[in-house]
Amino acid sequence: MSENDAMIILKLTEMRMLDKMDDAFIWMYTQYKANSYEEFKEKYPLTSGTKERKYFSTVCNFFELCGVLVLRGYLNEDLFFDIGFGLDVIWRKVKLIMDDFRKETSVRMYENFELLYDKHEEWLKKNPPKIQPK
């Protein structure tokens, strides 16, 4: 890990703590629910520019950016995965719509987010929790 890695993770943490970003993450954790892409489009239509659709895009774009940084080696994966920012929780929610979402938008939509999640799953196998529940 380098000093640059530390600076990047601090910047990502600052981004994550901005009010708009925090609102988007809270919404994704507590209110986002779509079991299919059709349900997603119905509840959060792109054309209406709903705040919910903006929240979805904000959170997914955050993880897409993180994916690019980690996958291209600009950010140490151990450092990122040790913090995680809720990557696993959010991906498990959005993966239900992603295949059909990509068919309608772009096959590359949020691919770095998904690859980051896959890499995180491998990292978890090699890095058990530091503290076990009592």
N, CA, C and O atoms as a GROMACS GRO file, in nm:
protein
  536
    1MET      N    1   0.085  -0.118   0.000
    1MET     CA    2   0.000   0.000   0.000
    1MET      C    3   0.090   0.124   0.000
    1MET      O    4   0.193   0.128   0.066
    2SER      N    5   0.047   0.224  -0.075
    2SER     CA    6   0.126   0.346  -0.085
    2SER      C    7   0.050   0.463  -0.022
    2SER      O    8  -0.067   0.454   0.012
    3GLU      N    9   0.122   0.572  -0.010
    3GLU     CA   10   0.059   0.696   0.039
    3GLU      C   11  -0.052   0.739  -0.057
    3GLU      O   12  -0.154   0.793  -0.015
    4ASN      N   13  -0.030   0.714  -0.186
    4ASN     CA   14  -0.132   0.749  -0.286
    4ASN      C   15  -0.260   0.668  -0.265
    4ASN      O   16  -0.370   0.722  -0.280
    5ASP      N   17  -0.247   0.541  -0.230
    5ASP     CA   18  -0.364   0.458  -0.199
    5ASP      C   19  -0.442   0.520  -0.084
    5ASP      O   20  -0.565   0.528  -0.088
    6ALA      N   21  -0.370   0.562   0.018
    6ALA     CA   22  -0.435   0.623   0.134
    6ALA      C   23  -0.509   0.751   0.094
    6ALA      O   24  -0.620   0.776   0.141
    7MET      N   25  -0.448   0.831   0.008
    7MET     CA   26  -0.513   0.955  -0.036
    7MET      C   27  -0.640   0.925  -0.117
    7MET      O   28  -0.742   0.992  -0.101
    8ILE      N   29  -0.632   0.824  -0.202
    8ILE     CA   30  -0.749   0.788  -0.282
    8ILE      C   31  -0.862   0.738  -0.192
    8ILE      O   32  -0.978   0.777  -0.211
    9ILE      N   33  -0.831   0.653  -0.096
    9ILE     CA   34  -0.937   0.600  -0.010
    9ILE      C   35  -0.996   0.712   0.075
    9ILE      O   36  -1.116   0.711   0.103
   10LEU      N   37  -0.915   0.807   0.116
   10LEU     CA   38  -0.968   0.922   0.190
   10LEU      C   39  -1.061   1.006   0.103
   10LEU      O   40  -1.165   1.052   0.150
   11LYS      N   41  -1.026   1.025  -0.023
   11LYS     CA   42  -1.112   1.100  -0.115
   11LYS      C   43  -1.244   1.025  -0.139
   11LYS      O   44  -1.350   1.086  -0.143
   12LEU      N   45  -1.235   0.894  -0.156
   12LEU     CA   46  -1.357   0.815  -0.174
   12LEU      C   47  -1.445   0.824  -0.049
   12LEU      O   48  -1.567   0.833  -0.059
   13THR      N   49  -1.383   0.822   0.067
   13THR     CA   50  -1.459   0.835   0.192
   13THR      C   51  -1.524   0.972   0.200
   13THR      O   52  -1.639   0.983   0.243
   14GLU      N   53  -1.453   1.075   0.161
   14GLU     CA   54  -1.512   1.210   0.158
   14GLU      C   55  -1.632   1.213   0.063
   14GLU      O   56  -1.738   1.267   0.097
   15MET      N   57  -1.615   1.154  -0.055
   15MET     CA   58  -1.727   1.148  -0.151
   15MET      C   59  -1.846   1.077  -0.090
   15MET      O   60  -1.960   1.123  -0.099
   16ARG      N   61  -1.818   0.962  -0.027
   16ARG     CA   62  -1.924   0.880   0.031
   16ARG      C   63  -2.001   0.953   0.140
   16ARG      O   64  -2.120   0.927   0.161
   17MET      N   65  -1.935   1.045   0.210
   17MET     CA   66  -1.998   1.115   0.321
   17MET      C   67  -2.072   1.243   0.280
   17MET      O   68  -2.137   1.306   0.364
   18LEU      N   69  -2.063   1.283   0.154
   18LEU     CA   70  -2.138   1.400   0.109
   18LEU      C   71  -2.287   1.373   0.127
   18LEU      O   72  -2.334   1.260   0.108
   19ASP      N   73  -2.361   1.476   0.164
   19ASP     CA   74  -2.504   1.458   0.193
   19ASP      C   75  -2.579   1.388   0.080
   19ASP      O   76  -2.656   1.296   0.106
   20LYS      N   77  -2.558   1.432  -0.044
   20LYS     CA   78  -2.631   1.371  -0.156
   20LYS      C   79  -2.595   1.224  -0.172
   20LYS      O   80  -2.681   1.140  -0.198
   21MET      N   81  -2.468   1.194  -0.156
   21MET     CA   82  -2.423   1.054  -0.168
   21MET      C   83  -2.479   0.973  -0.051
   21MET      O   84  -2.526   0.861  -0.070
   22ASP      N   85  -2.473   1.028   0.068
   22ASP     CA   86  -2.523   0.958   0.185
   22ASP      C   87  -2.673   0.929   0.171
   22ASP      O   88  -2.719   0.820   0.204
   23ASP      N   89  -2.748   1.029   0.122
   23ASP     CA   90  -2.892   1.008   0.099
   23ASP      C   91  -2.914   0.893   0.001
   23ASP      O   92  -3.003   0.810   0.020
   24ALA      N   93  -2.833   0.889  -0.104
   24ALA     CA   94  -2.847   0.784  -0.205
   24ALA      C   95  -2.816   0.647  -0.146
   24ALA      O   96  -2.888   0.551  -0.172
   25PHE      N   97  -2.710   0.637  -0.067
   25PHE     CA   98  -2.676   0.509  -0.005
   25PHE      C   99  -2.783   0.464   0.094
   25PHE      O  100  -2.821   0.347   0.096
   26ILE      N  101  -2.831   0.556   0.175
   26ILE     CA  102  -2.936   0.521   0.271
   26ILE      C  103  -3.059   0.470   0.198
   26ILE      O  104  -3.120   0.372   0.240
   27TRP      N  105  -3.097   0.536   0.089
   27TRP     CA  106  -3.212   0.492   0.011
   27TRP      C  107  -3.188   0.352  -0.046
   27TRP      O  108  -3.276   0.266  -0.040
   28MET      N  109  -3.068   0.330  -0.099
   28MET     CA  110  -3.039   0.198  -0.155
   28MET      C  111  -3.044   0.090  -0.047
   28MET      O  112  -3.096  -0.020  -0.072
   29TYR      N  113  -2.992   0.119   0.070
   29TYR     CA  114  -2.994   0.021   0.180
   29TYR      C  115  -3.135  -0.007   0.230
   29TYR      O  116  -3.169  -0.121   0.260
   30THR      N  117  -3.218   0.096   0.238
   30THR     CA  118  -3.345   0.082   0.309
   30THR      C  119  -3.470   0.076   0.222
   30THR      O  120  -3.570   0.017   0.263
   31GLN      N  121  -3.466   0.135   0.102
   31GLN     CA  122  -3.590   0.145   0.024
   31GLN      C  123  -3.584   0.083  -0.114
   31GLN      O  124  -3.688   0.044  -0.168
   32TYR      N  125  -3.466   0.073  -0.174
   32TYR     CA  126  -3.457   0.017  -0.309
   32TYR      C  127  -3.500  -0.129  -0.307
   32TYR      O  128  -3.456  -0.208  -0.224
   33LYS      N  129  -3.587  -0.161  -0.402
   33LYS     CA  130  -3.631  -0.300  -0.416
   33LYS      C  131  -3.683  -0.319  -0.557
   33LYS      O  132  -3.778  -0.253  -0.598
   34ALA      N  133  -3.620  -0.408  -0.629
   34ALA     CA  134  -3.668  -0.445  -0.761
   34ALA      C  135  -3.620  -0.587  -0.788
   34ALA      O  136  -3.499  -0.613  -0.788
   35ASN      N  137  -3.712  -0.676  -0.812
   35ASN     CA  138  -3.678  -0.816  -0.837
   35ASN      C  139  -3.656  -0.846  -0.984
   35ASN      O  140  -3.611  -0.955  -1.020
   36SER      N  141  -3.689  -0.748  -1.070
   36SER     CA  142  -3.669  -0.765  -1.213
   36SER      C  143  -3.646  -0.628  -1.275
   36SER      O  144  -3.676  -0.525  -1.214
   37TYR      N  145  -3.595  -0.628  -1.396
   37TYR     CA  146  -3.573  -0.501  -1.465
   37TYR      C  147  -3.706  -0.433  -1.498
   37TYR      O  148  -3.716  -0.311  -1.495
   38GLU      N  149  -3.806  -0.512  -1.529
   38GLU     CA  150  -3.939  -0.455  -1.557
   38GLU      C  151  -3.992  -0.382  -1.434
   38GLU      O  152  -4.045  -0.271  -1.445
   39GLU      N  153  -3.980  -0.444  -1.318
   39GLU     CA  154  -4.023  -0.379  -1.194
   39GLU      C  155  -3.941  -0.251  -1.169
   39GLU      O  156  -3.995  -0.149  -1.127
   40PHE      N  157  -3.812  -0.258  -1.195
   40PHE     CA  158  -3.724  -0.143  -1.178
   40PHE      C  159  -3.770  -0.026  -1.265
   40PHE      O  160  -3.783   0.087  -1.217
   41LYS      N  161  -3.797  -0.054  -1.393
   41LYS     CA  162  -3.840   0.053  -1.485
   41LYS      C  163  -3.974   0.112  -1.443
   41LYS      O  164  -3.997   0.232  -1.456
   42GLU      N  165  -4.060   0.028  -1.393
   42GLU     CA  166  -4.192   0.073  -1.348
   42GLU      C  167  -4.180   0.163  -1.225
   42GLU      O  168  -4.245   0.268  -1.218
   43LYS      N  169  -4.100   0.123  -1.129
   43LYS     CA  170  -4.088   0.196  -1.004
   43LYS      C  171  -3.997   0.319  -1.015
   43LYS      O  172  -4.020   0.420  -0.949
   44TYR      N  173  -3.893   0.310  -1.101
   44TYR     CA  174  -3.793   0.416  -1.109
   44TYR      C  175  -3.767   0.452  -1.256
   44TYR      O  176  -3.658   0.427  -1.307
   45PRO      N  177  -3.866   0.511  -1.322
   45PRO     CA  178  -3.852   0.538  -1.466
   45PRO      C  179  -3.743   0.642  -1.496
   45PRO      O  180  -3.729   0.742  -1.425
   46LEU      N  181  -3.669   0.616  -1.600
   46LEU     CA  182  -3.561   0.705  -1.641
   46LEU      C  183  -3.616   0.838  -1.692
   46LEU      O  184  -3.559   0.943  -1.665
   47THR      N  185  -3.725   0.833  -1.765
   47THR     CA  186  -3.777   0.954  -1.829
   47THR      C  187  -3.828   1.057  -1.731
   47THR      O  188  -3.830   1.176  -1.762
   48SER      N  189  -3.869   1.015  -1.614
   48SER     CA  190  -3.925   1.112  -1.520
   48SER      C  191  -3.816   1.178  -1.434
   48SER      O  192  -3.843   1.275  -1.363
   49GLY      N  193  -3.694   1.125  -1.441
   49GLY     CA  194  -3.585   1.183  -1.363
   49GLY      C  195  -3.610   1.182  -1.213
   49GLY      O  196  -3.578   1.278  -1.144
   50THR      N  197  -3.668   1.073  -1.164
   50THR     CA  198  -3.702   1.065  -1.023
   50THR      C  199  -3.576   1.069  -0.937
   50THR      O  200  -3.468   1.030  -0.982
   51LYS      N  201  -3.590   1.117  -0.814
   51LYS     CA  202  -3.474   1.119  -0.724
   51LYS      C  203  -3.428   0.977  -0.695
   51LYS      O  204  -3.310   0.954  -0.673
   52GLU      N  205  -3.521   0.882  -0.696
   52GLU     CA  206  -3.484   0.744  -0.671
   52GLU      C  207  -3.392   0.691  -0.782
   52GLU      O  208  -3.294   0.621  -0.755
   53ARG      N  209  -3.424   0.724  -0.906
   53ARG     CA  210  -3.340   0.681  -1.018
   53ARG      C  211  -3.202   0.747  -1.007
   53ARG      O  212  -3.100   0.685  -1.037
   54LYS      N  213  -3.201   0.872  -0.965
   54LYS     CA  214  -3.073   0.941  -0.944
   54LYS      C  215  -2.994   0.876  -0.830
   54LYS      O  216  -2.872   0.863  -0.839
   55TYR      N  217  -3.063   0.836  -0.725
   55TYR     CA  218  -2.996   0.767  -0.615
   55TYR      C  219  -2.932   0.638  -0.664
   55TYR      O  220  -2.816   0.608  -0.633
   56PHE      N  221  -3.008   0.562  -0.741
   56PHE     CA  222  -2.957   0.437  -0.796
   56PHE      C  223  -2.830   0.462  -0.877
   56PHE      O  224  -2.729   0.395  -0.858
   57SER      N  225  -2.837   0.558  -0.968
   57SER     CA  226  -2.722   0.590  -1.053
   57SER      C  227  -2.603   0.639  -0.972
   57SER      O  228  -2.489   0.603  -1.001
   58THR      N  229  -2.629   0.721  -0.872
   58THR     CA  230  -2.521   0.774  -0.789
   58THR      C  231  -2.444   0.663  -0.720
   58THR      O  232  -2.321   0.662  -0.722
   59VAL      N  233  -2.515   0.569  -0.661
   59VAL     CA  234  -2.450   0.460  -0.588
   59VAL      C  235  -2.379   0.366  -0.685
   59VAL      O  236  -2.265   0.328  -0.661
   60CYS      N  237  -2.444   0.329  -0.793
   60CYS     CA  238  -2.381   0.238  -0.889
   60CYS      C  239  -2.259   0.303  -0.954
   60CYS      O  240  -2.157   0.236  -0.976
   61ASN      N  241  -2.267   0.432  -0.985
   61ASN     CA  242  -2.153   0.502  -1.043
   61ASN      C  243  -2.037   0.512  -0.944
   61ASN      O  244  -1.920   0.505  -0.984
   62PHE      N  245  -2.067   0.527  -0.815
   62PHE     CA  246  -1.962   0.528  -0.713
   62PHE      C  247  -1.886   0.396  -0.716
   62PHE      O  248  -1.762   0.396  -0.716
   63PHE      N  249  -1.958   0.284  -0.719
   63PHE     CA  250  -1.891   0.154  -0.721
   63PHE      C  251  -1.825   0.126  -0.855
   63PHE      O  252  -1.725   0.054  -0.860
   64GLU      N  253  -1.878   0.179  -0.962
   64GLU     CA  254  -1.814   0.166  -1.093
   64GLU      C  255  -1.677   0.236  -1.089
   64GLU      O  256  -1.578   0.180  -1.137
   65LEU      N  257  -1.673   0.355  -1.033
   65LEU     CA  258  -1.547   0.427  -1.018
   65LEU      C  259  -1.449   0.348  -0.930
   65LEU      O  260  -1.332   0.334  -0.965
   66CYS      N  261  -1.496   0.299  -0.818
   66CYS     CA  262  -1.412   0.218  -0.729
   66CYS      C  263  -1.358   0.096  -0.803
   66CYS      O  264  -1.242   0.059  -0.786
   67GLY      N  265  -1.442   0.035  -0.883
   67GLY     CA  266  -1.400  -0.082  -0.960
   67GLY      C  267  -1.288  -0.048  -1.056
   67GLY      O  268  -1.191  -0.123  -1.067
   68VAL      N  269  -1.301   0.063  -1.126
   68VAL     CA  270  -1.196   0.104  -1.218
   68VAL      C  271  -1.064   0.125  -1.142
   68VAL      O  272  -0.959   0.079  -1.186
   69LEU      N  273  -1.071   0.195  -1.030
   69LEU     CA  274  -0.950   0.223  -0.952
   69LEU      C  275  -0.883   0.096  -0.901
   69LEU      O  276  -0.761   0.083  -0.908
   70VAL      N  277  -0.962   0.004  -0.849
   70VAL     CA  278  -0.906  -0.121  -0.794
   70VAL      C  279  -0.859  -0.213  -0.907
   70VAL      O  280  -0.747  -0.264  -0.902
   71LEU      N  281  -0.942  -0.233  -1.007
   71LEU     CA  282  -0.910  -0.330  -1.113
   71LEU      C  283  -0.792  -0.286  -1.198
   71LEU      O  284  -0.720  -0.371  -1.252
   72ARG      N  285  -0.770  -0.157  -1.211
   72ARG     CA  286  -0.656  -0.108  -1.288
   72ARG      C  287  -0.531  -0.086  -1.203
   72ARG      O  288  -0.426  -0.045  -1.252
   73GLY      N  289  -0.544  -0.116  -1.074
   73GLY     CA  290  -0.427  -0.110  -0.987
   73GLY      C  291  -0.395   0.027  -0.931
   73GLY      O  292  -0.287   0.047  -0.876
   74TYR      N  293  -0.487   0.122  -0.943
   74TYR     CA  294  -0.464   0.256  -0.888
   74TYR      C  295  -0.494   0.262  -0.738
   74TYR      O  296  -0.452   0.355  -0.669
   75LEU      N  297  -0.568   0.164  -0.689
   75LEU     CA  298  -0.604   0.159  -0.548
   75LEU      C  299  -0.584   0.017  -0.498
   75LEU      O  300  -0.634  -0.079  -0.557
   76ASN      N  301  -0.513   0.004  -0.390
   76ASN     CA  302  -0.484  -0.125  -0.330
   76ASN      C  303  -0.615  -0.196  -0.293
   76ASN      O  304  -0.697  -0.142  -0.220
   77GLU      N  305  -0.633  -0.318  -0.344
   77GLU     CA  306  -0.758  -0.390  -0.320
   77GLU      C  307  -0.777  -0.425  -0.173
   77GLU      O  308  -0.890  -0.421  -0.123
   78ASP      N  309  -0.670  -0.460  -0.102
   78ASP     CA  310  -0.684  -0.491   0.040
   78ASP      C  311  -0.739  -0.372   0.118
   78ASP      O  312  -0.826  -0.387   0.204
   79LEU      N  313  -0.689  -0.255   0.087
   79LEU     CA  314  -0.736  -0.134   0.154
   79LEU      C  315  -0.883  -0.109   0.122
   79LEU      O  316  -0.963  -0.084   0.212
   80PHE      N  317  -0.919  -0.116  -0.005
   80PHE     CA  318  -1.058  -0.092  -0.044
   80PHE      C  319  -1.152  -0.196   0.018
   80PHE      O  320  -1.253  -0.160   0.077
   81PHE      N  321  -1.118  -0.324   0.004
   81PHE     CA  322  -1.207  -0.428   0.053
   81PHE      C  323  -1.217  -0.430   0.205
   81PHE      O  324  -1.318  -0.476   0.260
   82ASP      N  325  -1.115  -0.383   0.272
   82ASP     CA  326  -1.121  -0.376   0.418
   82ASP      C  327  -1.226  -0.275   0.463
   82ASP      O  328  -1.284  -0.288   0.570
   83ILE      N  329  -1.248  -0.174   0.380
   83ILE     CA  330  -1.352  -0.074   0.410
   83ILE      C  331  -1.483  -0.116   0.343
   83ILE      O  332  -1.586  -0.127   0.410
   84GLY      N  333  -1.480  -0.138   0.214
   84GLY     CA  334  -1.591  -0.196   0.140
   84GLY      C  335  -1.707  -0.106   0.103
   84GLY      O  336  -1.766  -0.125  -0.003
   85PHE      N  337  -1.741  -0.009   0.186
   85PHE     CA  338  -1.849   0.084   0.158
   85PHE      C  339  -1.984   0.017   0.132
   85PHE      O  340  -2.071   0.077   0.069
   86GLY      N  341  -2.003  -0.106   0.178
   86GLY     CA  342  -2.130  -0.176   0.156
   86GLY      C  343  -2.143  -0.238   0.019
   86GLY      O  344  -2.254  -0.268  -0.027
   87LEU      N  345  -2.031  -0.258  -0.047
   87LEU     CA  346  -2.029  -0.315  -0.182
   87LEU      C  347  -2.114  -0.440  -0.194
   87LEU      O  348  -2.195  -0.451  -0.286
   88ASP      N  349  -2.096  -0.534  -0.103
   88ASP     CA  350  -2.167  -0.663  -0.114
   88ASP      C  351  -2.318  -0.647  -0.099
   88ASP      O  352  -2.394  -0.710  -0.172
   89VAL      N  353  -2.360  -0.564  -0.007
   89VAL     CA  354  -2.504  -0.542   0.015
   89VAL      C  355  -2.568  -0.481  -0.108
   89VAL      O  356  -2.674  -0.526  -0.153
   90ILE      N  357  -2.504  -0.378  -0.162
   90ILE     CA  358  -2.562  -0.308  -0.278
   90ILE      C  359  -2.561  -0.398  -0.402
   90ILE      O  360  -2.661  -0.404  -0.473
   91TRP      N  361  -2.451  -0.468  -0.429
   91TRP     CA  362  -2.447  -0.552  -0.549
   91TRP      C  363  -2.555  -0.660  -0.544
   91TRP      O  364  -2.620  -0.687  -0.644
   92ARG      N  365  -2.574  -0.722  -0.428
   92ARG     CA  366  -2.677  -0.827  -0.419
   92ARG      C  367  -2.815  -0.770  -0.450
   92ARG      O  368  -2.901  -0.844  -0.498
   93LYS      N  369  -2.837  -0.644  -0.424
   93LYS     CA  370  -2.966  -0.583  -0.456
   93LYS      C  371  -2.980  -0.555  -0.606
   93LYS      O  372  -3.086  -0.580  -0.664
   94VAL      N  373  -2.875  -0.503  -0.668
   94VAL     CA  374  -2.887  -0.462  -0.808
   94VAL      C  375  -2.861  -0.573  -0.909
   94VAL      O  376  -2.900  -0.561  -1.025
   95LYS      N  377  -2.796  -0.680  -0.866
   95LYS     CA  378  -2.764  -0.786  -0.962
   95LYS      C  379  -2.890  -0.848  -1.021
   95LYS      O  380  -2.886  -0.904  -1.131
   96LEU      N  381  -3.002  -0.840  -0.951
   96LEU     CA  382  -3.127  -0.899  -0.999
   96LEU      C  383  -3.175  -0.835  -1.130
   96LEU      O  384  -3.247  -0.898  -1.206
   97ILE      N  385  -3.136  -0.712  -1.154
   97ILE     CA  386  -3.183  -0.642  -1.274
   97ILE      C  387  -3.075  -0.626  -1.380
   97ILE      O  388  -3.105  -0.587  -1.493
   98MET      N  389  -2.951  -0.654  -1.345
   98MET     CA  390  -2.840  -0.610  -1.428
   98MET      C  391  -2.837  -0.670  -1.568
   98MET      O  392  -2.808  -0.598  -1.663
   99ASP      N  393  -2.865  -0.797  -1.585
   99ASP     CA  394  -2.860  -0.855  -1.720
   99ASP      C  395  -2.955  -0.785  -1.815
   99ASP      O  396  -2.916  -0.746  -1.925
  100ASP      N  397  -3.080  -0.768  -1.775
  100ASP     CA  398  -3.177  -0.701  -1.862
  100ASP      C  399  -3.149  -0.551  -1.874
  100ASP      O  400  -3.174  -0.492  -1.978
  101PHE      N  401  -3.099  -0.491  -1.768
  101PHE     CA  402  -3.060  -0.350  -1.772
  101PHE      C  403  -2.953  -0.328  -1.880
  101PHE      O  404  -2.960  -0.232  -1.957
  102ARG      N  405  -2.856  -0.418  -1.884
  102ARG     CA  406  -2.749  -0.408  -1.984
  102ARG      C  407  -2.800  -0.431  -2.125
  102ARG      O  408  -2.754  -0.367  -2.220
  103LYS      N  409  -2.895  -0.523  -2.140
  103LYS     CA  410  -2.950  -0.549  -2.274
  103LYS      C  411  -3.016  -0.424  -2.330
  103LYS      O  412  -3.013  -0.400  -2.451
  104GLU      N  413  -3.076  -0.344  -2.243
  104GLU     CA  414  -3.147  -0.225  -2.288
  104GLU      C  415  -3.058  -0.100  -2.295
  104GLU      O  416  -3.091  -0.004  -2.365
  105THR      N  417  -2.946  -0.102  -2.224
  105THR     CA  418  -2.862   0.017  -2.222
  105THR      C  419  -2.729  -0.010  -2.291
  105THR      O  420  -2.710   0.029  -2.406
  106SER      N  421  -2.639  -0.076  -2.223
  106SER     CA  422  -2.506  -0.107  -2.276
  106SER      C  423  -2.457  -0.234  -2.209
  106SER      O  424  -2.473  -0.253  -2.088
  107VAL      N  425  -2.397  -0.322  -2.287
  107VAL     CA  426  -2.346  -0.447  -2.230
  107VAL      C  427  -2.236  -0.422  -2.128
  107VAL      O  428  -2.204  -0.509  -2.048
  108ARG      N  429  -2.177  -0.303  -2.131
  108ARG     CA  430  -2.069  -0.270  -2.039
  108ARG      C  431  -2.116  -0.191  -1.916
  108ARG      O  432  -2.035  -0.154  -1.832
  109MET      N  433  -2.245  -0.167  -1.907
  109MET     CA  434  -2.299  -0.088  -1.796
  109MET      C  435  -2.264  -0.152  -1.662
  109MET      O  436  -2.298  -0.267  -1.636
  110TYR      N  437  -2.196  -0.077  -1.580
  110TYR     CA  438  -2.157  -0.117  -1.444
  110TYR      C  439  -2.077  -0.247  -1.440
  110TYR      O  440  -2.083  -0.321  -1.341
  111GLU      N  441  -2.003  -0.274  -1.546
  111GLU     CA  442  -1.923  -0.397  -1.547
  111GLU      C  443  -1.811  -0.393  -1.443
  111GLU      O  444  -1.778  -0.496  -1.385
  112ASN      N  445  -1.754  -0.278  -1.419
  112ASN     CA  446  -1.647  -0.270  -1.319
  112ASN      C  447  -1.701  -0.287  -1.178
  112ASN      O  448  -1.632  -0.337  -1.090
  113PHE      N  449  -1.823  -0.245  -1.156
  113PHE     CA  450  -1.893  -0.268  -1.029
  113PHE      C  451  -1.906  -0.418  -1.007
  113PHE      O  452  -1.874  -0.468  -0.900
  114GLU      N  453  -1.955  -0.489  -1.108
  114GLU     CA  454  -1.972  -0.634  -1.094
  114GLU      C  455  -1.839  -0.706  -1.077
  114GLU      O  456  -1.827  -0.796  -0.994
  115LEU      N  457  -1.739  -0.668  -1.156
  115LEU     CA  458  -1.607  -0.730  -1.144
  115LEU      C  459  -1.544  -0.701  -1.008
  115LEU      O  460  -1.474  -0.785  -0.952
  116LEU      N  461  -1.569  -0.582  -0.954
  116LEU     CA  462  -1.521  -0.547  -0.821
  116LEU      C  463  -1.586  -0.638  -0.717
  116LEU      O  464  -1.519  -0.687  -0.626
  117TYR      N  465  -1.716  -0.661  -0.731
  117TYR     CA  466  -1.786  -0.751  -0.639
  117TYR      C  467  -1.726  -0.893  -0.647
  117TYR      O  468  -1.702  -0.956  -0.544
  118ASP      N  469  -1.704  -0.942  -0.769
  118ASP     CA  470  -1.647  -1.076  -0.786
  118ASP      C  471  -1.509  -1.085  -0.720
  118ASP      O  472  -1.477  -1.184  -0.653
  119LYS      N  473  -1.429  -0.983  -0.739
  119LYS     CA  474  -1.296  -0.979  -0.679
  119LYS      C  475  -1.307  -0.974  -0.526
  119LYS      O  476  -1.227  -1.034  -0.455
  120HIS      N  477  -1.407  -0.902  -0.477
  120HIS     CA  478  -1.431  -0.893  -0.333
  120HIS      C  479  -1.468  -1.029  -0.275
  120HIS      O  480  -1.421  -1.065  -0.167
  121GLU      N  481  -1.548  -1.105  -0.346
  121GLU     CA  482  -1.585  -1.238  -0.300
  121GLU      C  483  -1.462  -1.328  -0.286
  121GLU      O  484  -1.451  -1.404  -0.191
  122GLU      N  485  -1.370  -1.318  -0.381
  122GLU     CA  486  -1.245  -1.395  -0.373
  122GLU      C  487  -1.160  -1.346  -0.256
  122GLU      O  488  -1.099  -1.427  -0.186
  123TRP      N  489  -1.157  -1.216  -0.235
  123TRP     CA  490  -1.079  -1.158  -0.125
  123TRP      C  491  -1.134  -1.206   0.009
  123TRP      O  492  -1.056  -1.235   0.100
  124LEU      N  493  -1.265  -1.215   0.022
  124LEU     CA  494  -1.325  -1.259   0.148
  124LEU      C  495  -1.283  -1.401   0.185
  124LEU      O  496  -1.267  -1.433   0.303
  125LYS      N  497  -1.266  -1.487   0.084
  125LYS     CA  498  -1.223  -1.625   0.110
  125LYS      C  499  -1.085  -1.630   0.173
  125LYS      O  500  -1.055  -1.719   0.252
  126LYS      N  501  -1.000  -1.535   0.138
  126LYS     CA  502  -0.862  -1.531   0.188
  126LYS      C  503  -0.847  -1.443   0.312
  126LYS      O  504  -0.742  -1.445   0.377
  127ASN      N  505  -0.948  -1.367   0.344
  127ASN     CA  506  -0.940  -1.269   0.453
  127ASN      C  507  -1.061  -1.280   0.545
  127ASN      O  508  -1.157  -1.205   0.530
  128PRO      N  509  -1.056  -1.373   0.639
  128PRO     CA  510  -1.171  -1.390   0.730
  128PRO      C  511  -1.188  -1.267   0.819
  128PRO      O  512  -1.094  -1.188   0.833
  129PRO      N  513  -1.304  -1.250   0.879
  129PRO     CA  514  -1.325  -1.136   0.968
  129PRO      C  515  -1.221  -1.132   1.080
  129PRO      O  516  -1.179  -1.235   1.132
  130LYS      N  517  -1.181  -1.011   1.115
  130LYS     CA  518  -1.081  -0.993   1.221
  130LYS      C  519  -1.142  -1.017   1.358
  130LYS      O  520  -1.072  -1.056   1.452
  131ILE      N  521  -1.270  -0.994   1.371
  131ILE     CA  522  -1.341  -1.014   1.496
  131ILE      C  523  -1.457  -1.110   1.472
  131ILE      O  524  -1.538  -1.088   1.381
  132GLN      N  525  -1.466  -1.212   1.551
  132GLN     CA  526  -1.575  -1.308   1.539
  132GLN      C  527  -1.689  -1.270   1.634
  132GLN      O  528  -1.662  -1.222   1.744
  133PRO      N  529  -1.813  -1.289   1.593
  133PRO     CA  530  -1.926  -1.260   1.683
  133PRO      C  531  -1.914  -1.343   1.811
  133PRO      O  532  -1.869  -1.458   1.810
  134LYS      N  533  -1.955  -1.282   1.920
  134LYS     CA  534  -1.948  -1.351   2.051
  134LYS      C  535  -2.080  -1.414   2.086
  134LYS      O  536  -2.093  -1.475   2.192
   0.00000   0.00000   0.00000
